[in-house]
Amino acid sequence: MSEDELAALLMETGHNHHKAYEASDGTDPEWALFYAGYLQARLWDRLGRLPTRTELIYLLVSADKAFQATGEEYKEWPRFYAKRFLEHFAPSGAPA
């Protein structure tokens, strides 16, 4: 899976999460649970193996904390998260 494909999937996930929580303007303190389920259903083995929801939640929350610390523009989050995911799922010894 390419960085562009994964960033697009993350954007799609965010859009669908916002739609699901439209009444609260997308506010959901458990957002990573929604994202993990949505992503897991669409990733399967596209990252080399099927990640667990727990693993995805960990990656999402850690990517979010790291992204918030950068001060980058909000619109850049999908690519930032995609890079972190691909680094995590890169085979040992392979360049990310």
C-alpha positions in Angstrom: 0.0 0.0 0.0 1.4 3.4 -0.9 1.6 6.4 1.3 -0.9 8.2 -1.0 -3.4 5.3 -0.8 -3.1 5.1 3.0 -3.4 8.8 3.4 -6.6 8.8 1.2 -8.0 5.9 3.3 -7.3 7.9 6.5 -9.1 10.9 5.0 -12.1 8.7 4.0 -12.1 7.3 7.5 -12.1 10.8 9.0 -15.0 11.9 6.7 -17.1 8.9 7.7 -16.3 9.4 11.4 -17.5 13.0 11.1 -20.7 11.9 9.3 -21.4 9.2 12.0 -20.9 11.9 14.8 -22.5 14.8 12.9 -24.8 15.6 15.7 -21.8 16.4 17.9 -19.9 18.1 15.1 -17.5 15.1 15.0 -16.7 15.2 18.7 -15.9 11.7 20.0 -13.4 11.1 22.8 -13.2 7.5 21.6 -12.5 8.4 18.0 -9.7 5.9 17.7 -12.1 3.0 18.2 -14.2 4.1 15.2 -11.1 4.6 13.1 -9.6 1.3 14.0 -12.7 -0.7 13.1 -13.2 1.2 9.8 -9.5 0.8 8.9 -9.2 -2.8 9.8 -12.2 -3.7 7.6 -10.5 -2.0 4.6 -6.8 -2.8 5.2 -6.8 -6.6 5.5 -3.3 -7.7 4.3 -2.6 -4.5 2.4 0.1 -3.6 5.0 1.7 -7.1 4.8 -0.6 -8.5 7.5 -3.9 -7.9 9.2 -3.4 -5.5 12.1 -5.5 -5.9 15.2 -7.8 -3.2 16.3 -5.7 -2.7 19.4 -2.6 -2.2 17.3 -4.4 0.3 15.1 -5.7 2.2 18.2 -2.2 2.4 19.5 -0.9 3.7 16.2 -3.7 6.2 15.8 -3.3 7.6 19.3 0.5 7.7 19.1 0.4 9.3 15.6 -2.1 11.9 16.9 0.1 12.8 19.9 3.2 13.1 17.7 1.3 15.1 15.1 -0.1 17.5 17.7 3.5 18.1 18.9 4.7 19.1 15.5 2.4 22.1 15.1 1.9 21.2 11.4 -1.3 22.4 9.6 -4.3 20.2 10.4 -4.8 19.3 6.7 -1.5 17.4 6.7 -2.5 14.8 9.3 -3.4 12.0 6.9 0.0 11.9 5.3 1.7 12.2 8.7 -0.3 9.3 10.0 0.3 7.3 6.8 4.1 7.6 7.1 4.0 6.4 10.8 1.8 3.5 9.8 4.0 2.4 7.0 7.1 2.7 9.1 5.5 0.5 11.7 4.4 -2.1 9.2 7.7 -2.1 7.2 9.4 -5.5 7.2 12.4 -5.6 9.5 15.4 -4.2 7.8 13.5 -2.7 5.0 13.5 1.0 4.4 10.3 2.7 5.3 
